[in-house]
């Protein structure tokens, strides 16, 4: 019988603290991602909560979460679209001689008159 009384008293104290304003902080997680709004940089997006490089793109969708100059890699070749000369071709990313052929398939990557 004693154990039941302690539990009831404990619950009553918790409820009373919440009702009297004794609890300083109300924990809120608007998007339900498990991160409280006060630490969630994207409180309305359940897929994002952090932005390590402060580029405005959440780490979960940012292909380069530690590089603020890049966030997208459309072809998945590991080179960001901002510097990838061929952003839709996973086999090419640089064209050193500017002839329109990527260095990986260009037999003469430094000669724009041949490829």
Beta strands, then each sheet from edge to edge (+ up, - down):
end
